[in-house]
Amino acid sequence: MLSQGRNFIRNFCYNFFVHQTIMKVLVAVAALAAIANAQYSWVMVEDSYSSTCFQPHIHWSNAVIQTCDASIVGSRYAANQWDLGNVVGSPVSGSASNWYYHGCKTPNQSPGDVSSGVFECQGSSCAPTNYDRADKEAWIGHIGRQMVRPTVMTENQDFE
C-alpha cells in the first residue's frame, strides 16, 4: 500500500510538472509570435510629393492591402488620395474588374495628402539584433531558465 501511495505521488508530481512545462512553453511561443508580428508594419518611404508611377491602379474602396508580415517584407505599394497600386510585389489586391489601365498614377497627384506616398513592408525578427553575442545568449538563457528551473525532477526521488 505504501508503494502505491509513493507511485501515486510520484506520478502526480511528474504529471503536474510536465503539464506546467508544456503550458510555459506554449505561453512563451505565443508571446514570441505576438512580438514577432508586432515588429512588421507598412512604413512610408516616399511622401506625397513622390513621382513613383504605378499602373494598373485600383480605387481605395475596392482594394485590399495585405497585412505586413515576414512573408512580404520589401513589398511596396504607392497611393494618392483616390488610387493605389503595386510597386514591388503584390501587396494590393482586389477584383479583376476593379483594376484600371488608363495611365500612370503617382502620389504627387495629391500633394500633402496623408494617405499618399510609397509604402514598404518593413520588419525584423523577434530576437534582439542590436546586441552583441553575449547579450543575446543571456537573453535566450534567461527565457530557458525561467521555463526549466521549477520543473526539474530526478527519477529516483524518495518521497518519504
N, CA, C and O of each residue as an XYZ file, in Angstrom:
640
protein
N       0.817     -1.192      0.000
C       0.000      0.000      0.000
C       0.867      1.264      0.000
O       0.562      2.244     -0.679
N       1.940      1.216      0.770
C       2.841      2.367      0.844
C       3.478      2.644     -0.512
O       3.640      3.805     -0.889
N       3.846      1.588     -1.259
C       4.460      1.802     -2.566
C       3.445      2.369     -3.570
O       3.812      3.146     -4.450
N       2.177      1.983     -3.438
C       1.144      2.557     -4.315
C       0.997      4.047     -4.039
O       0.850      4.847     -4.963
N       1.037      4.411     -2.766
C       0.952      5.824     -2.391
C       2.131      6.607     -2.942
O       1.974      7.725     -3.434
N       3.321      6.005     -2.854
C       4.517      6.637     -3.398
C       4.395      6.822     -4.901
O       4.710      7.887     -5.433
N       3.930      5.766     -5.589
C       3.766      5.853     -7.043
C       2.736      6.906     -7.421
O       2.921      7.641     -8.391
N       1.654      6.983     -6.658
C       0.638      7.992     -6.937
C       1.231      9.392     -6.813
O       1.044     10.232     -7.693
N       1.935      9.632     -5.735
C       2.540     10.955     -5.506
C       3.572     11.260     -6.585
O       3.611     12.363     -7.129
N       4.411     10.260     -6.889
C       5.434     10.442     -7.910
C       4.788     10.779     -9.263
O       5.203     11.722     -9.937
N       3.766      9.999     -9.654
C       3.081     10.246    -10.930
C       2.367     11.593    -10.936
O       2.404     12.327    -11.924
N       1.712     11.907     -9.807
C       1.027     13.197     -9.724
C       2.026     14.344     -9.889
O       1.789     15.261    -10.676
N       3.130     14.300     -9.162
C       4.135     15.367     -9.237
C       4.737     15.455    -10.636
O       4.911     16.546    -11.179
N       5.054     14.295    -11.213
C       5.642     14.280    -12.544
C       4.672     14.892    -13.557
O       5.054     15.764    -14.337
N       3.414     14.434    -13.545
C       2.421     14.960    -14.489
C       2.159     16.442    -14.270
O       2.008     17.193    -15.234
N       2.105     16.868    -13.022
C       1.890     18.282    -12.723
C       3.015     19.135    -13.310
O       2.759     20.158    -13.945
N       4.257     18.708    -13.094
C       5.397     19.471    -13.597
C       5.486     19.429    -15.111
O       5.843     20.430    -15.733
N       5.168     18.283    -15.724
C       5.197     18.178    -17.183
C       4.158     19.115    -17.790
O       4.459     19.846    -18.734
N       2.931     19.098    -17.252
C       1.884     19.974    -17.777
C       2.249     21.444    -17.575
O       1.979     22.284    -18.434
N       2.854     21.740    -16.451
C       3.282     23.109    -16.186
C       4.340     23.543    -17.196
O       4.316     24.678    -17.672
N       5.259     22.655    -17.521
C       6.302     22.954    -18.505
C       5.694     23.176    -19.884
O       6.059     24.120    -20.585
N       4.773     22.310    -20.267
C       4.117     22.456    -21.576
C       3.398     23.792    -21.652
O       3.500     24.485    -22.663
N       2.681     24.164    -20.616
C       1.965     25.444    -20.611
C       2.939     26.615    -20.716
O       2.675     27.580    -21.434
N       4.050     26.536    -20.011
C       5.032     27.614    -20.080
C       5.616     27.741    -21.479
O       5.819     28.848    -21.976
N       5.886     26.598    -22.117
C       6.414     26.618    -23.477
C       5.382     27.221    -24.425
O       5.731     28.052    -25.264
N       4.120     26.818    -24.306
C       3.070     27.366    -25.174
C       2.908     28.870    -24.974
O       2.755     29.610    -25.945
N       2.940     29.319    -23.739
C       2.843     30.758    -23.468
C       4.033     31.502    -24.061
O       3.873     32.573    -24.645
N       5.233     30.929    -23.909
C       6.430     31.578    -24.460
C       6.361     31.653    -25.979
O       6.713     32.678    -26.562
N       5.907     30.573    -26.634
C       5.789     30.573    -28.094
C       4.768     31.620    -28.535
O       5.014     32.368    -29.481
N       3.622     31.676    -27.853
C       2.596     32.665    -28.207
C       3.116     34.087    -28.017
O       2.859     34.961    -28.845
N       3.842     34.314    -26.938
C       4.385     35.655    -26.689
C       5.409     36.036    -27.754
O       5.403     37.166    -28.243
N       6.283     35.104    -28.116
C       7.281     35.397    -29.146
C       6.618     35.634    -30.499
O       7.059     36.497    -31.258
N       5.564     34.880    -30.811
C       4.845     35.085    -32.070
C       4.203     36.464    -32.099
O       4.238     37.150    -33.120
N       3.614     36.869    -30.976
C       2.991     38.192    -30.911
C       4.039     39.294    -31.073
O       3.805     40.285    -31.764
N       5.186     39.114    -30.436
C       6.267     40.101    -30.551
C       6.756     40.161    -31.990
O       6.974     41.244    -32.534
N       6.928     39.005    -32.600
C       7.425     38.954    -33.982
C       6.462     39.672    -34.926
O       6.894     40.473    -35.755
N       5.166     39.394    -34.808
C       4.197     40.037    -35.689
C       4.100     41.530    -35.430
O       3.855     42.307    -36.353
N       4.289     41.933    -34.195
C       4.186     43.349    -33.862
C       5.329     44.157    -34.469
O       5.252     45.385    -34.513
N       6.372     43.505    -34.931
C       7.525     44.212    -35.444
C       7.493     44.396    -36.956
O       8.494     44.805    -37.545
N       6.368     44.105    -37.591
C       6.220     44.313    -39.029
C       5.163     45.377    -39.254
O       4.099     45.342    -38.637
N       5.455     46.329    -40.142
C       4.463     47.371    -40.418
C       4.736     48.035    -41.765
O       5.841     47.976    -42.305
N       3.685     48.668    -42.284
C       3.823     49.451    -43.505
C       4.424     50.796    -43.138
O       3.894     51.508    -42.284
N       5.526     51.142    -43.779
C       6.256     52.378    -43.485
C       6.296     53.237    -44.749
O       6.622     52.748    -45.830
N       5.958     54.533    -44.602
C       6.039     55.443    -45.740
C       7.502     55.709    -46.053
O       8.232     56.240    -45.216
N       7.937     55.339    -47.264
C       9.330     55.532    -47.656
C       9.490     56.680    -48.653
O      10.600     57.166    -48.869
N       8.399     57.108    -49.252
C       8.365     58.311    -50.104
C       7.060     59.017    -49.785
O       6.022     58.371    -49.640
N       7.103     60.350    -49.674
C       5.900     61.080    -49.273
C       5.001     61.412    -50.470
O       5.208     60.913    -51.576
N       4.006     62.260    -50.226
C       3.005     62.577    -51.250
C       3.568     63.398    -52.415
O       2.853     63.662    -53.382
N       4.824     63.798    -52.335
C       5.447     64.541    -53.441
C       6.229     63.605    -54.373
O       6.905     64.060    -55.296
N       6.130     62.306    -54.122
C       6.829     61.317    -54.933
C       6.213     61.212    -56.326
O       5.000     61.334    -56.497
N       7.070     60.985    -57.310
C       6.588     60.811    -58.686
C       6.661     59.340    -59.120
O       6.653     59.038    -60.313
N       6.732     58.430    -58.141
C       6.762     56.999    -58.458
C       5.465     56.616    -59.172
O       4.364     56.863    -58.681
N       5.633     56.012    -60.335
C       4.497     55.634    -61.175
C       3.962     54.254    -60.788
O       4.733     53.320    -60.566
N       2.637     54.137    -60.710
C       2.043     52.813    -60.534
C       0.887     52.637    -61.518
O       0.011     53.490    -61.665
N       0.937     51.492    -62.175
C      -0.101     51.132    -63.137
C      -0.105     49.617    -63.267
O       0.970     49.035    -63.412
N      -1.227     48.958    -63.225
C      -2.591     49.475    -63.110
C      -2.861     50.012    -61.706
O      -2.014     49.927    -60.816
N      -4.055     50.563    -61.532
C      -4.431     51.060    -60.213
C      -5.843     50.598    -59.865
O      -6.613     50.180    -60.729
N      -6.153     50.683    -58.588
C      -7.469     50.327    -58.063
C      -7.878     51.444    -57.114
O      -7.019     52.108    -56.535
N      -9.166     51.657    -56.948
C      -9.641     52.689    -56.022
C      -9.644     52.141    -54.590
O      -9.827     50.944    -54.370
N      -9.440     53.040    -53.629
C      -9.327     52.654    -52.220
C     -10.502     51.776    -51.770
O     -10.295     50.793    -51.058
N     -11.705     52.112    -52.167
C     -12.885     51.376    -51.687
C     -12.943     49.940    -52.200
O     -13.673     49.119    -51.645
N     -12.189     49.625    -53.247
C     -12.201     48.280    -53.822
C     -10.923     47.492    -53.526
O     -10.788     46.346    -53.955
N     -10.000     48.092    -52.806
C      -8.679     47.496    -52.595
C      -8.592     46.762    -51.264
O      -9.261     47.105    -50.289
N      -7.745     45.742    -51.259
C      -7.384     45.025    -50.033
C      -5.866     45.077    -49.940
O      -5.162     44.616    -50.838
N      -5.367     45.646    -48.839
C      -3.915     45.712    -48.620
C      -3.539     44.566    -47.690
O      -4.074     44.450    -46.587
N      -2.621     43.726    -48.139
C      -2.187     42.572    -47.362
C      -1.554     43.028    -46.052
O      -0.869     44.051    -46.012
N      -1.780     42.276    -44.992
C      -1.143     42.557    -43.710
C       0.366     42.390    -43.861
O       0.836     41.412    -44.443
N       1.112     43.341    -43.337
C       2.569     43.289    -43.417
C       3.076     42.224    -42.450
O       2.810     42.287    -41.249
N       3.808     41.246    -42.981
C       4.424     40.211    -42.150
C       5.712     39.745    -42.817
O       6.106     40.272    -43.858
N       6.356     38.767    -42.224
C       7.671     38.314    -42.698
C       7.648     37.829    -44.146
O       8.658     37.918    -44.843
N       6.504     37.316    -44.605
C       6.446     36.751    -45.957
C       6.464     37.798    -47.061
O       6.740     37.466    -48.214
N       6.176     39.062    -46.733
C       6.135     40.097    -47.780
C       7.053     41.281    -47.491
O       6.891     42.342    -48.095
N       8.005     41.124    -46.587
C       8.941     42.219    -46.299
C       9.602     42.658    -47.606
O      10.063     41.824    -48.384
N       9.645     43.959    -47.840
C      10.226     44.514    -49.064
C       9.187     44.848    -50.121
O       9.486     45.561    -51.079
N       7.955     44.337    -49.957
C       6.887     44.685    -50.900
C       6.537     46.153    -50.743
O       6.647     46.718    -49.655
N       6.109     46.768    -51.851
C       5.747     48.188    -51.822
C       4.473     48.438    -52.611
O       4.188     47.781    -53.612
N       3.718     49.412    -52.121
C       2.599     49.925    -52.903
C       2.653     51.448    -52.856
O       3.211     52.037    -51.930
N       2.064     52.071    -53.870
C       2.015     53.534    -53.932
C       0.555     53.951    -53.975
O      -0.316     53.192    -54.401
N       0.308     55.171    -53.525
C      -1.076     55.628    -53.471
C      -1.157     57.145    -53.586
O      -0.222     57.863    -53.233
N      -2.290     57.612    -54.085
C      -2.691     59.004    -53.946
C      -4.063     58.980    -53.280
O      -4.512     57.911    -52.868
N      -4.731     60.092    -53.161
C      -5.967     60.082    -52.380
C      -7.100     59.280    -53.023
O      -8.068     58.953    -52.337
N      -7.014     58.956    -54.306
C      -8.063     58.205    -54.996
C      -7.650     56.779    -55.355
O      -8.473     55.863    -55.323
N      -6.378     56.595    -55.695
C      -5.912     55.355    -56.310
C      -4.752     54.732    -55.528
O      -4.050     55.416    -54.783
N      -4.566     53.420    -55.713
C      -3.357     52.773    -55.223
C      -3.026     51.595    -56.131
O      -3.886     51.058    -56.828
N      -1.740     51.209    -56.098
C      -1.283     50.113    -56.940
C       0.027     49.551    -56.441
O       0.698     50.146    -55.598
N       0.379     48.400    -56.972
C       1.594     47.699    -56.558
C       2.827     48.294    -57.231
O       2.795     48.651    -58.409
N       3.914     48.396    -56.466
C       5.189     48.866    -56.987
C       6.212     47.725    -56.954
O       6.907     47.491    -57.943
N       6.307     47.013    -55.823
C       7.170     45.836    -55.685
C       6.317     44.737    -55.063
O       5.722     44.940    -54.005
N       6.254     43.583    -55.704
C       5.405     42.504    -55.208
C       3.937     42.807    -55.505
O       3.617     43.637    -56.355
N       3.067     42.124    -54.792
C       1.620     42.317    -54.994
C       0.875     42.435    -53.672
O      -0.009     41.627    -53.391
N       1.220     43.437    -52.850
C       0.540     43.556    -51.562
C      -0.891     44.078    -51.672
O      -1.680     43.923    -50.740
N      -1.232     44.699    -52.814
C      -2.586     45.233    -53.012
C      -3.331     44.287    -53.944
O      -2.827     43.899    -54.998
N      -4.534     43.927    -53.534
C      -5.343     43.053    -54.373
C      -6.768     43.589    -54.450
O      -7.138     44.523    -53.738
N      -7.545     42.987    -55.315
C      -8.947     43.352    -55.498
C      -9.487     42.617    -56.698
O      -8.739     41.980    -57.439
N     -10.767     42.704    -56.885
C     -11.410     42.034    -58.011
C     -10.801     42.516    -59.328
O     -10.506     43.701    -59.489
N     -10.618     41.592    -60.259
C     -10.000     41.922    -61.556
C     -10.762     43.031    -62.275
O     -10.155     43.834    -62.983
N     -12.062     43.087    -62.107
C     -12.869     44.105    -62.805
C     -12.690     45.503    -62.219
O     -13.144     46.483    -62.810
N     -12.028     45.606    -61.054
C     -11.832     46.909    -60.408
C     -10.459     47.524    -60.668
O     -10.159     48.592    -60.135
N      -9.617     46.872    -61.478
C      -8.304     47.413    -61.812
C      -8.403     48.213    -63.106
O      -9.039     47.781    -64.067
N      -7.764     49.388    -63.120
C      -7.824     50.284    -64.276
C      -6.444     50.427    -64.917
O      -5.424     50.480    -64.230
N      -6.437     50.487    -66.244
C      -5.204     50.539    -67.031
C      -5.174     51.788    -67.910
O      -4.760     51.711    -69.067
N      -5.600     52.926    -67.391
C      -5.635     54.130    -68.223
C      -4.583     55.167    -67.810
O      -4.896     56.333    -67.571
N      -3.365     54.722    -67.736
C      -2.263     55.649    -67.498
C      -1.639     55.535    -66.126
O      -2.223     54.993    -65.187
N      -0.451     56.056    -66.045
C       0.358     56.044    -64.834
C      -0.256     56.965    -63.779
O      -0.635     58.099    -64.075
N      -0.349     56.466    -62.552
C      -0.792     57.273    -61.411
C       0.409     57.489    -60.497
O       1.304     56.647    -60.437
N       0.431     58.618    -59.784
C       1.541     58.940    -58.887
C       1.023     59.540    -57.582
O      -0.057     60.130    -57.556
N       1.788     59.392    -56.499
C       1.386     60.017    -55.235
C       1.291     61.543    -55.337
O       0.462     62.154    -54.663
N       2.138     62.166    -56.182
C       2.138     63.639    -56.250
C       0.932     64.203    -56.987
O       0.861     65.411    -57.210
N      -0.022     63.349    -57.373
C      -1.284     63.854    -57.905
C      -2.157     64.419    -56.781
O      -3.141     65.109    -57.045
N      -1.797     64.127    -55.536
C      -2.477     64.727    -54.384
C      -1.446     65.088    -53.317
O      -1.399     64.462    -52.258
N      -0.608     66.111    -53.601
C       0.443     66.510    -52.656
C      -0.137     66.979    -51.323
O      -1.148     67.679    -51.274
N       0.532     66.576    -50.249
C       0.092     66.968    -48.915
C      -0.928     66.017    -48.309
O      -1.234     66.135    -47.122
N      -1.462     65.084    -49.078
C      -2.442     64.127    -48.565
C      -1.723     63.060    -47.741
O      -0.726     62.500    -48.196
N      -2.214     62.772    -46.536
C      -1.522     61.849    -45.632
C      -1.570     60.398    -46.098
O      -0.728     59.598    -45.690
N      -2.526     60.046    -46.936
C      -2.589     58.661    -47.420
C      -1.833     58.481    -48.729
O      -1.808     57.385    -49.288
N      -1.219     59.548    -49.216
C      -0.471     59.491    -50.482
C       1.010     59.281    -50.213
O       1.578     59.877    -49.298
N       1.632     58.420    -51.028
C       3.054     58.150    -50.889
C       3.371     56.740    -51.350
O       2.543     56.068    -51.965
N       4.580     56.307    -51.045
C       5.003     54.938    -51.330
C       5.241     54.274    -49.978
O       5.940     54.817    -49.123
N       4.651     53.090    -49.796
C       4.697     52.386    -48.525
C       5.389     51.037    -48.710
O       5.131     50.319    -49.677
N       6.274     50.705    -47.763
C       7.034     49.463    -47.822
C       6.784     48.647    -46.564
O       6.727     49.193    -45.462
N       6.634     47.334    -46.735
C       6.517     46.433    -45.589
C       7.919     46.232    -45.020
O       8.814     45.729    -45.699
N       8.089     46.632    -43.768
C       9.385     46.513    -43.107
C       9.216     45.794    -41.781
O       8.149     45.842    -41.168
N      10.267     45.133    -41.347
C      10.224     44.451    -40.065
C      11.506     43.717    -39.792
O      12.441     43.725    -40.593
N      11.530     43.078    -38.638
C      12.711     42.325    -38.237
C      12.277     41.116    -37.441
O      11.108     40.980    -37.080
N      13.226     40.239    -37.170
C      12.933     39.047    -36.377
C      12.737     39.452    -34.925
O      13.058     40.574    -34.533
N      12.210     38.531    -34.134
C      11.912     38.866    -32.740
C      13.149     38.821    -31.842
O      13.111     39.361    -30.737
N      14.220     38.207    -32.272
C      15.425     38.175    -31.449
C      16.091     39.544    -31.475
O      16.093     40.211    -32.509
N      16.650     39.964    -30.361
C      17.316     41.267    -30.362
C      18.497     41.262    -31.325
O      19.382     40.413    -31.218
N      18.516     42.196    -32.258
C      19.563     42.202    -33.267
C      20.628     43.261    -33.006
O      21.700     43.226    -33.609
N      20.342     44.185    -32.124
C      21.293     45.260    -31.893
C      22.182     45.007    -30.673
O      22.830     45.930    -30.180
N      22.218     43.777    -30.186
C      23.054     43.444    -29.049
C      24.202     42.550    -29.505
O      24.126     41.907    -30.552
N      25.271     42.520    -28.701
C      26.365     41.620    -29.054
C      26.007     40.180    -28.669
O      24.974     39.939    -28.045
N      26.847     39.248    -29.038
C      26.555     37.822    -28.854
C      26.298     37.459    -27.394
O      25.380     36.690    -27.107
N      27.080     37.991    -26.480
C      26.913     37.664    -25.055
C      25.538     38.107    -24.555
O      24.895     37.392    -23.787
N      25.085     39.292    -24.992
C      23.766     39.772    -24.583
C      22.655     38.879    -25.133
O      21.696     38.574    -24.424
N      22.781     38.460    -26.397
C      21.771     37.576    -26.985
C      21.712     36.250    -26.238
O      20.627     35.744    -25.950
N      22.891     35.679    -25.921
C      22.926     34.409    -25.203
C      22.323     34.558    -23.809
O      21.636     33.655    -23.332
N      22.569     35.671    -23.165
C      21.998     35.899    -21.838
C      20.479     36.014    -21.929
O      19.766     35.500    -21.067
N      19.982     36.685    -22.964
C      18.539     36.859    -23.163
C      17.873     35.503    -23.384
O      16.851     35.200    -22.769
N      18.456     34.692    -24.262
C      17.898     33.376    -24.555
C      18.029     32.469    -23.331
O      17.104     31.726    -23.005
N      19.171     32.528    -22.661
C      19.376     31.712    -21.471
C      18.400     32.041    -20.367
O      17.946     31.139    -19.662
N      18.061     33.315    -20.193
C      17.113     33.726    -19.162
C      15.742     33.119    -19.427
O      15.093     32.626    -18.504
N      15.296     33.151    -20.677
C      13.995     32.565    -21.022
C      14.021     31.062    -20.750
O      13.075     30.516    -20.182
N      15.103     30.395    -21.154
C      15.222     28.960    -20.917
C      15.208     28.611    -19.445
O      14.547     27.654    -19.040
N      15.929     29.375    -18.637
C      15.963     29.096    -17.201
C      14.591     29.292    -16.574
O      14.215     28.540    -15.675
N      13.838     30.283    -17.029
C      12.507     30.522    -16.480
C      11.557     29.366    -16.791
O      10.679     29.048    -15.989
N      11.733     28.742    -17.947
C      10.854     27.636    -18.319
C      11.252     26.333    -17.639
O      10.381     25.517    -17.340
N      12.536     26.111    -17.386
C      13.001     24.817    -16.916
C      13.184     24.760    -15.401
O      12.917     23.721    -14.798
N      13.620     25.815    -14.785
C      14.019     25.790    -13.379
C      12.999     25.105    -12.461
O      13.398     24.198    -11.731
N      11.728     25.470    -12.445
C      10.820     24.851    -11.471
C      10.347     23.459    -11.871
O       9.562     22.855    -11.140
N      10.791     22.936    -12.995
C      10.257     21.659    -13.468
C      11.270     20.524    -13.417
O      10.966     19.416    -13.859
N      12.447     20.768    -12.898
C      13.469     19.723    -12.866
C      13.135     18.727    -11.770
O      12.905     19.100    -10.620
N      13.110     17.447    -12.145
C      12.811     16.389    -11.197
C      13.690     15.196    -11.523
O      13.858     14.863    -12.696
N      14.244     14.556    -10.535
C      15.059     13.376    -10.813
C      14.199     12.129    -10.698
O      13.190     12.125     -9.993
N      14.596     11.080    -11.387
C      13.834      9.828    -11.432
C      13.802      9.135    -10.077
O      12.790      8.528     -9.725
N      14.878      9.211     -9.313
C      14.990      8.432     -8.082
C      14.744      9.282     -6.841
O      15.479      9.153     -5.862
N      13.754     10.128     -6.852
C      13.455     10.908     -5.653
C      12.742     10.044     -4.644
O      11.910      9.212     -5.006
N      13.056     10.230     -3.402
C      12.408      9.491     -2.332
C      11.407     10.425     -1.666
O      11.798     11.466     -1.137
N      10.139     10.080     -1.682
C       9.087     10.936     -1.163
C       8.749     10.673      0.297
O       7.805     11.261      0.825
N       9.488      9.819      0.945
C       9.207      9.506      2.351
C       9.704     10.571      3.276
O       9.544     10.457      4.491
